[in-house]
Structure formats: structure tokens, C-alpha cells
Amino acid sequence: MLHRKTLLISIVLTLAVLMTSCTTQKETNGTVEQQQTEQTTQQQADVSPEQTGDDPVDPAATVDVGSLDATLTSRALPVQEYTNLIVHFIDVGQADCILLQLPNTQTMLIDGGSRSSTQTVLNYLNTKEIETIDYLVITHPHEDHIGGLPEVIDTYEIGEIYMPRVSHNTQIFERLLTAIQDNDYQINQAKAGTVILSVPDLHIEIIAPVSDTYRDLNNYSTVVRLTYKNVSFLFTGDAETLSENEITGNIQADVLKVAHHGSNSSTSEAFLEKVNPSYAIIFVGRNNTYGHPSEDLLTRLSATGAEVYRTDECGTIIATTDGNRTEIVISR
């Protein structure tokens, strides 16, 4: 018990430092820019620079680290005409990992699979000749979403990191924070209304979590909506019905990443009516012990007319779009 408490305190302190240092650094940079503008005739000053499942998470294992709003930045390049958006739903078993090759030549990674799939993730990124991950989105601290990320962060150049304001007292989450800290990265808080990138024809926005606290860690999941010209994607992490019901605004999407491996506690009928997807992608492991995907969920998807693709049956699934038409390719 003492070890768990010590680990929890260490994690909370590290997360607080990473988030607040992001705010402090950006505020400092803003102050310096103002001073340089006002003192143009003076010499420029030196500036110092896991487990998933349907059971609720024990509230004692989930800690809110306070109000830590972070100033967000975008390092976007102009969208190049006639280029495609390519979304790779990497087969990592009963886990999540999505690579996005954006039409402006940048890259985004949403989650990093489980610890057991770390090498699968690294190998896949290498085959795609990835050198920089411009945007890393961590949906929530469960092992099957963050297990491979410490090695990813140690291996690749990372631009912006987005993660919800929640902690989890596990060794893998501590390893994740250590990797971020050791590489001198900071964390931008993922919350509804945060725009990750907005340039002509391409808009990426976080639409959940809406609330600050939840009993179930899954409901902290970062939900991202991406629109490229006339095609939209919705990436839902493990968000449950409670989080889905809190989302406001347009959530229509041509391609839906089904939440929580197809659990019956997510992707409600009302939610599906609003999303109205043409394609539904489910991350699920073969012969998993959770009963995923739920038969009730599959029935709801069938009622929408969406084409359903599952990683246990299809392997890695790749969606390619020019912003008007979308093509789905499977690896097996």
C-alpha cells in the first residue's frame, strides 16, 4: 500500500510539472516577444529558454490534478493541393493505435497500443518512414492505449502532445510521464473546444472530454473530430455513453472509430444517429475475454448501414481520402 501511495504521489507531481511548465514556458515566450517589440532600438535580450474492461475504475486510483489550462499552439504547414489524408488503424490486438498522414505532410499518432504491441507499432512507423510525429494524442491512461508510447517518445521527434487532465497510479503511466519529461516535452490539456490544427480544407478539433471529473477513466477519453474538405473522421478512444451524451455540436462523421473495442457501454443508438457513419472501424483482439465487440453494438451499427471493419478479422485497416471519396484497404 505504501508503494502504491508513493507511486501515485510521484505520478501526480510529475504530471502537474509537465502541464504547468507548458503554460509557464509559453507565457514567458509571449512576454519576451512583447519586450522585443517595445525595445526594437535596444540589443535583443537573452531568453532562457490498464487495464480496460467494462468495470468502473476505482476512484481512489484516479486523481484530478487541478485546474491546469494550457495555452495551445499549432505548427501547421499549409495544406498542399491534391494530396490525400491517409489514416492507418494499426492492428495491435485488444488495443488502440492510429497513425494519420495528414494532407499537409504532417503526422499525428493517436494512442500507442499496449506494452506487448510496442514493437509492432515501432515497426509499422518505420515502414512508413516516419521521422517526426507532429501531434501525439493520448486519449486516456489505460495500458492498452499508452503501453507502447514510452518507446515511441524515446524514438521519434514529437511536436505537440495532448492528454486529458487525469492521472492513473500504474507503472506504465509513470513510465510515460518519465519519457515525456526526459525528452523535455510538455503536455497540452486535451479538452472539448481545443483546436489542434485549422488550415484551409483541414480542421482537427477535440470535442471531448467536456466535464472535468468522471468516475470511469474511459470517459476522460480524448475524442477528436477531423474534417478534410468534405470527409470527416471521428476518433473516440474508450468514451462511454456518458461522455457521448455531453458532446455538443456537429459530430457527423463518414468514418467512425468505434469506442472501447465495441463495448455495449459505448456507441449508443442516439450517438450513432448523430454520427451517421458510412464506415465503422473496431479495434478488437482475436478471442478476447471481454466479449468485444458486443452483439448489441454490432446490431446498432448494422441498422445505420455502415460498413464494419474489425482488426481481428481484417488486420490493419487503411482509410485513404482525397477529401471527397474514401477508400478502405485491409491487410488480410
LOKOL-300467 format. One line per 5 residues: number of its first residue (from 1); their letters; for each residue z, x, y of C-alpha. Coordinates in pm, 1 decimal. Layout:
N
NUM) A) Z/X/Y  ...;
***
This chain:
332
1) MLHRK) 0.0/0.0/0.0  85.1/285.7/237.8  -252.4/446.7/167.4  -435.8/118.8/243.7  -246.2/75.8/571.5;
6) TLLIS) -319.1/435.0/673.1  -686.0/390.5/588.7  -701.4/66.1/786.7  -541.6/222.9/1095.5  -781.0/517.8/1075.5;
11) IVLTL) -1084.1/287.8/1049.1  -977.3/67.0/1340.8  -911.0/365.7/1567.5  -1242.3/529.4/1479.7  -1439.3/208.2/1537.1;
16) AVLMT) -1267.6/149.8/1869.8  -1353.0/501.9/1985.7  -1718.5/470.4/1880.7  -1767.1/140.0/2060.2  -1572.6/223.6/2375.6;
21) SCTTQ) -1729.2/568.1/2406.4  -2068.3/399.2/2409.5  -1964.4/185.7/2706.0  -1798.9/477.1/2887.0  -2093.6/709.3/2841.3;
26) KETNG) -2344.1/456.3/2974.0  -2124.5/363.9/3268.4  -2088.1/732.4/3351.3  -2463.9/782.7/3336.1  -2512.0/490.8/3573.1;
31) TVEQQ) -2264.1/641.1/3820.9  -2438.8/976.2/3814.7  -2776.8/816.2/3880.5  -2632.7/637.6/4183.1  -2483.4/958.5/4319.7;
36) QTEQT) -2812.9/1140.3/4276.4  -2993.8/868.1/4471.9  -2742.4/876.0/4757.8  -2734.3/1257.0/4778.1  -3102.0/1344.9/4746.6;
41) TQQQA) -3066.2/1627.9/5000.0  -2785.7/1790.1/4808.4  -2803.7/2003.6/4496.9  -2812.0/1795.7/4178.0  -2465.5/1781.3/4025.5;
46) DVSPE) -2398.9/1892.5/3666.6  -2325.0/1597.6/3441.4  -2113.7/1631.2/3130.9  -2277.1/1452.9/2933.3  -1754.2/-467.6/-84.0;
51) QTGDD) -1795.0/-626.0/-246.3  -1981.1/-951.2/-195.2  -1938.4/-1285.8/-369.7  -1851.2/-1636.1/-268.2  -1475.1/-1584.1/-237.5;
56) PVDPA) -1338.0/-1566.8/121.1  -1238.9/-1223.8/241.3  -867.2/-1163.1/266.6  -787.8/-1195.8/641.2  -548.9/-900.0/609.6;
61) ATVDV) -847.2/-683.4/516.6  -1048.3/-786.5/821.0  -941.2/-668.6/1162.7  -1076.3/-763.5/1503.4  -1073.1/-457.2/1726.8;
66) GSLDA) -1054.2/-637.0/2057.7  -1299.5/-710.5/2335.1  -1539.9/-417.8/2332.8  -1853.9/-532.8/2513.4  -2113.5/-257.7/2515.0;
71) TLTSR) -2392.5/-206.5/2764.5  -2714.0/-216.3/2564.5  -3028.6/-13.3/2626.1  -3384.2/-24.2/2498.6  -3601.8/282.3/2445.8;
76) ALPVQ) -3911.2/76.0/2376.9  -4263.2/210.9/2381.7  -4547.1/-17.7/2494.1  -4686.8/-234.1/2216.0  -5022.6/-93.8/2112.6;
81) EYTNL) -5302.4/-344.9/2077.7  -5443.9/-422.7/1732.3  -5156.1/-273.3/1536.8  -4962.6/-453.0/1263.5  -4599.1/-531.5/1203.4;
86) IVHFI) -4502.3/-424.4/851.3  -4173.7/-543.6/701.5  -4054.3/-384.0/376.0  -3795.1/-577.0/175.9  -3690.5/-281.5/-40.2;
91) DVGQA) -3581.6/-362.6/-394.8  -3221.3/-237.9/-403.7  -3090.8/-480.8/-663.2  -2798.3/-701.9/-561.2  -2801.6/-557.7/-208.8;
96) DCILL) -2998.3/-566.4/117.5  -3224.8/-310.3/284.6  -3516.0/-389.5/515.7  -3747.8/-138.9/683.8  -3955.9/-257.4/977.7;
101) QLPNT) -4251.7/-56.9/1105.0  -4295.7/-210.2/1447.9  -4634.6/-250.0/1617.8  -4522.3/-17.0/1899.6  -4490.2/267.3/1643.7;
106) QTMLI) -4109.5/245.3/1637.4  -3899.2/172.4/1328.6  -3599.1/-46.4/1251.5  -3371.6/-47.0/948.5  -3156.8/-349.9/869.0;
111) DGGSR) -2878.3/-250.1/626.2  -2892.6/30.5/372.0  -2832.9/-108.8/25.0  -2535.9/-25.8/-196.0  -2399.0/315.8/-289.8;
116) SSTQT) -2583.2/301.4/-622.0  -2916.0/245.4/-445.7  -2877.6/526.8/-191.0  -3142.3/748.3/-347.6  -3379.8/453.5/-378.3;
121) VLNYL) -3352.0/395.6/-3.6  -3396.4/763.8/85.1  -3695.4/798.1/-147.8  -3861.6/490.3/-2.2  -3815.3/606.3/357.0;
126) NTKEI) -3958.0/944.3/262.6  -4266.1/789.7/101.5  -4330.5/607.8/429.6  -4290.7/939.5/615.8  -4006.0/805.8/825.7;
131) ETIDY) -3850.3/1070.2/1050.5  -3673.4/855.7/1309.7  -3502.9/517.9/1283.5  -3517.0/386.4/1638.0  -3296.7/84.0/1570.4;
136) LVITH) -3034.5/62.5/1296.6  -2887.5/-284.9/1246.5  -2576.0/-309.3/1030.7  -2524.1/-675.9/950.2  -2164.3/-653.2/826.6;
141) PHEDH) -1932.6/-407.4/645.7  -1978.2/-515.2/281.7  -2064.7/-233.1/42.4  -2393.6/-386.5/-71.6  -2519.5/-367.0/286.1;
146) IGGLP) -2375.4/-33.5/406.0  -2341.3/172.5/86.5  -2646.1/391.5/148.5  -2610.2/421.4/524.7  -2386.5/732.4/549.2;
151) EVIDT) -2661.3/937.5/382.9  -2931.9/768.1/591.3  -2746.6/852.2/912.0  -2696.8/1212.2/799.3  -3064.7/1246.8/706.6;
156) YEIGE) -3261.9/1078.7/984.8  -3263.9/1078.5/1362.9  -3110.3/748.5/1475.1  -3173.4/579.9/1807.9  -2963.6/268.2/1874.4;
161) IYMPR) -2700.5/136.6/1629.5  -2599.2/-231.0/1632.3  -2298.6/-362.7/1439.3  -2066.7/-664.6/1478.0  -1717.1/-612.6/1618.0;
166) VSHNT) -1526.8/-623.5/1289.5  -1358.1/-368.7/1066.6  -1303.3/-351.3/691.4  -1047.4/-137.5/508.3  -1270.7/23.9/247.5;
171) QIFER) -1357.7/385.4/186.6  -1730.8/323.1/222.6  -1679.9/167.7/566.8  -1468.8/466.9/666.2  -1748.6/696.5/544.2;
176) LLTAI) -1998.4/501.0/753.6  -1790.5/541.9/1070.2  -1738.5/910.6/994.8  -2114.6/963.2/959.7  -2176.4/788.8/1292.7;
181) QDNDY) -1905.4/992.8/1463.4  -2007.6/1326.6/1309.4  -2364.3/1277.4/1434.4  -2247.2/1188.3/1787.2  -2384.8/833.5/1777.8;
186) QINQA) -2225.2/528.4/1935.6  -2220.7/163.8/1830.9  -2362.5/-125.9/2030.7  -2183.5/-450.3/1957.6  -2406.2/-698.3/1775.7;
191) KAGTV) -2351.0/-1046.6/1914.3  -2555.4/-1353.6/1996.1  -2769.8/-1306.2/2306.2  -2822.1/-931.8/2264.7  -3186.9/-835.1/2311.3;
196) ILSVP) -3272.7/-527.0/2107.6  -3630.6/-497.9/2226.7  -3857.4/-702.8/2452.1  -4205.5/-584.5/2542.5  -4538.0/-768.8/2563.2;
201) DLHIE) -4604.0/-959.6/2238.0  -4286.4/-830.9/2069.0  -3932.3/-966.5/2107.5  -3630.3/-884.1/1890.8  -3301.2/-1059.9/1959.5;
206) IIAPV) -2964.5/-1100.5/1789.9  -2878.3/-1471.1/1760.6  -2552.0/-1445.2/1561.4  -2260.0/-1397.6/1529.6  -2173.2/-1646.8/1801.5;
211) SDTYR) -1793.7/-1653.5/1766.1  -1553.0/-1359.4/1792.1  -1346.7/-1423.3/1478.7  -1411.7/-1564.2/1131.9  -1210.3/-1590.8/813.9;
216) DLNNY) -1507.2/-1491.2/596.9  -1652.6/-1147.1/665.2  -2000.7/-1278.8/579.9  -2000.5/-1495.1/891.7  -1984.2/-1184.9/1110.9;
221) STVVR) -2334.7/-1105.7/985.2  -2581.7/-991.0/1246.4  -2868.6/-1240.2/1245.5  -3190.8/-1111.9/1401.9  -3498.1/-1309.0/1508.1;
226) LTYKN) -3818.8/-1114.9/1563.9  -4132.4/-1259.6/1720.3  -4463.7/-1074.5/1722.7  -4731.9/-1272.8/1902.2  -4749.8/-1599.3/1704.0;
231) VSFLF) -4549.9/-1492.4/1397.0  -4171.6/-1489.0/1365.1  -3919.2/-1344.8/1119.2  -3553.4/-1436.7/1069.0  -3316.3/-1181.9/911.0;
236) TGDAE) -2983.8/-1343.1/822.1  -2762.3/-1088.8/644.8  -2499.9/-1282.6/448.5  -2438.1/-1550.1/713.0  -2282.6/-1865.6/572.7;
241) TLSEN) -2330.7/-2226.5/680.8  -2054.5/-2197.5/943.1  -2243.3/-1924.9/1128.7  -2577.0/-2101.7/1082.0  -2437.6/-2414.8/1247.2;
246) EITGN) -2325.0/-2217.3/1553.5  -2669.0/-2076.7/1630.0  -2840.3/-2242.4/1926.1  -3195.3/-2218.3/2048.1  -3518.2/-2175.7/1855.9;
251) IQADV) -3470.5/-2041.1/1503.7  -3812.4/-2133.0/1364.5  -3949.9/-1851.8/1150.3  -4259.1/-1802.4/940.5  -4073.5/-1554.4/718.8;
256) LKVAH) -3707.1/-1612.6/631.8  -3483.7/-1352.6/471.1  -3260.4/-1591.4/277.0  -2891.7/-1526.2/344.6  -2637.9/-1398.1/93.1;
261) HGSNS) -2872.5/-1340.3/-200.2  -2947.6/-1710.4/-230.2  -2587.4/-1828.2/-242.6  -2535.2/-2204.1/-223.0  -2291.1/-2147.1/64.9;
266) STSEA) -2578.8/-2041.3/293.0  -2919.6/-2173.5/398.6  -2826.2/-2538.3/432.7  -3078.1/-2819.7/439.1  -3022.5/-2869.9/812.6;
271) FLEKV) -3075.8/-2498.5/875.5  -3397.4/-2496.6/672.5  -3531.2/-2793.1/865.6  -3496.7/-2592.1/1186.4  -3638.1/-2270.2/1042.1;
276) NPSYA) -3924.0/-2438.8/852.4  -4037.2/-2114.9/684.0  -4371.9/-2052.0/518.6  -4224.8/-1764.6/316.3  -3870.0/-1708.5/188.8;
281) IIFVG) -3751.2/-1367.9/66.6  -3441.7/-1335.9/-154.5  -3263.7/-1007.0/-225.6  -3111.2/-1050.1/-569.5  -3028.7/-829.5/-866.0;
286) RNNTY) -3152.8/-895.2/-1216.5  -2898.8/-1071.2/-1438.1  -2637.2/-1061.6/-1162.1  -2295.3/-1210.0/-1236.6  -2283.1/-1429.5/-923.7;
291) GHPSE) -2537.8/-1685.7/-1035.3  -2768.4/-1590.5/-747.2  -2992.4/-1743.6/-641.6  -2831.7/-2085.9/-664.0  -3041.8/-2357.7/-825.4;
296) DLLTR) -2943.0/-2592.4/-542.2  -3066.5/-2338.2/-289.5  -3397.3/-2299.3/-475.5  -3436.7/-2677.0/-471.4  -3381.5/-2682.5/-95.0;
301) LSATG) -3639.6/-2408.3/-45.9  -3888.6/-2588.3/-266.6  -3852.4/-2900.7/-53.1  -3970.0/-2704.7/252.5  -4289.5/-2597.7/77.8;
306) AEVYR) -4211.4/-2231.8/140.3  -4343.3/-1965.4/-96.1  -4039.6/-1794.2/-252.1  -4034.5/-1423.6/-335.3  -3740.2/-1260.5/-516.1;
311) TDECG) -3677.1/-889.2/-553.3  -3554.3/-936.0/-912.3  -3894.8/-1077.4/-1003.3  -4126.6/-912.9/-750.4  -3965.6/-577.0/-682.1;
316) TIIAT) -4019.1/-451.0/-327.8  -4186.5/-714.0/-109.1  -4400.1/-616.5/190.2  -4499.4/-859.3/466.0  -4778.0/-746.7/699.2;
321) TDGNR) -4890.5/-939.3/1005.4  -5124.0/-886.6/1298.7  -4926.8/-1147.5/1490.4  -5144.5/-1435.1/1371.7  -5186.4/-1407.6/996.4;
326) TEIVI) -4929.9/-1284.0/744.5  -4995.2/-1124.0/407.3  -4732.2/-1077.3/135.0  -4769.9/-797.2/-121.3  -4533.8/-741.2/-416.0;
331) SR) -4478.5/-424.9/-616.3  -4476.6/-586.3/-958.4;
***
